[in-house]
Amino acid sequence: HYSDFPKLAGVASVIDGQLATGVFQNGNGYRFLNSKSFDVSSLISSQTNYLYQGITNDEKYFVSVVFVVDAPFLTELVNVPLTTNEEFENYFQTVQDRIKNASPNDFQPSLMMLDALVSSIFIIEK
């Protein structure tokens, strides 16, 4: 699964979505949003991580880019008390649905802007 890297023992993905392929000047890969947690509490902020992982066309270099982005549409879901398994499951399904259905421009900065920045990367061998 693409979000198993970086692998952190005892951690589960709270936000996992917006998977898209992307190219940079001399390679390709994919980006996704991901937030992980060690417990079953609700989100502690509306921020998540933009992660891009790719490889150069010659397969010599792994490229990894990480940005923090804000998802203001998740603000009302921050610090929600969860007491039952059903509340927990419904809550995280709501979070995932909102991430999945969000437009790239609903994030700050825009995912399109970050994708454009990643696409400008050119890896050179010194």
C-alpha positions in Angstrom: 0.0 0.0 0.0 1.4 3.4 -1.0 0.9 4.9 2.5 3.0 2.2 4.2 6.1 4.3 3.6 7.4 5.7 5.8 6.4 2.7 8.0 5.8 3.6 11.6 5.1 0.8 14.1 1.8 1.0 16.0 0.5 3.8 13.8 -2.6 3.9 11.7 -3.6 6.3 8.9 -6.2 8.8 10.0 -6.2 10.6 6.6 -5.3 8.7 3.5 -6.5 10.0 0.2 -6.1 12.3 -2.9 -3.8 9.7 -4.6 -2.6 11.0 -8.0 0.2 10.1 -10.3 2.6 12.9 -11.1 5.7 13.4 -13.2 8.7 15.6 -12.6 11.3 16.7 -15.2 13.1 13.4 -15.4 11.0 10.9 -13.4 7.6 10.0 -12.1 5.8 8.9 -9.0 2.6 9.7 -7.1 1.3 12.0 -4.4 -1.1 11.5 -1.6 -2.3 13.1 1.6 -1.6 11.2 4.8 -1.9 11.8 8.6 -1.1 9.0 11.1 -2.1 8.6 14.7 -1.0 6.3 17.6 -4.5 6.3 19.1 -8.2 6.4 18.3 -8.8 10.1 19.1 -10.2 12.6 16.7 -8.1 14.9 14.6 -6.0 17.4 16.6 -5.8 19.9 13.7 -7.0 20.4 10.2 -3.5 20.0 8.8 -2.3 16.9 6.9 0.8 15.9 5.0 1.2 16.1 1.3 3.6 13.3 0.3 5.2 12.8 -3.1 7.3 9.7 -3.8 8.9 9.1 -7.2 11.9 7.7 -9.0 14.1 9.1 -11.8 13.7 7.6 -15.2 17.1 6.0 -15.0 16.0 4.4 -11.7 19.1 5.8 -9.9 17.3 8.2 -7.5 14.3 8.1 -5.2 12.6 11.4 -4.8 10.5 12.2 -1.7 8.8 15.5 -1.0 6.8 16.4 2.1 4.6 19.5 2.6 2.2 20.3 5.4 -1.2 21.5 4.0 -4.3 22.7 5.7 -7.8 21.3 5.0 -10.0 24.1 6.4 -13.1 22.1 5.6 -12.1 19.6 8.4 -12.0 22.3 11.1 -15.4 21.3 12.6 -14.1 17.7 12.9 -11.1 18.7 15.1 -11.2 17.5 18.8 -14.5 15.7 18.5 -15.1 13.4 21.5 -15.4 9.8 20.5 -16.7 7.3 23.0 -18.0 4.2 21.1 -16.7 2.1 18.3 -19.6 3.2 16.1 -18.8 6.9 16.7 -15.2 6.2 15.8 -16.0 4.3 12.6 -18.6 7.0 11.5 -16.2 9.8 12.3 -13.3 8.5 10.4 -15.5 7.5 7.4 -16.7 11.2 7.4 -13.1 12.4 7.5 -12.1 10.1 4.6 -15.2 11.1 2.5 -14.5 14.8 2.9 -10.8 14.3 1.9 -11.8 12.1 -1.1 -14.5 14.6 -2.3 -12.5 17.8 -1.8 -11.2 19.7 -4.7 -7.4 20.3 -5.0 -8.2 24.0 -4.5 -9.9 23.3 -1.2 -6.5 22.8 0.5 -4.1 25.6 1.5 -1.8 25.7 -0.3 -3.6 24.2 -3.3 -2.7 20.7 -4.2 -2.5 21.8 -7.8 0.2 24.4 -6.9 2.2 21.8 -5.0 1.9 19.4 -7.9 3.2 22.1 -10.2 6.1 22.7 -7.9 6.9 18.9 -7.8 6.7 18.7 -11.6 9.4 21.4 -11.8 12.0 19.1 -10.0 15.0 18.0 -12.1 17.5 15.6 -10.6 21.1 16.0 -11.8 24.0 13.8 -11.1 27.0 15.7 -9.9 
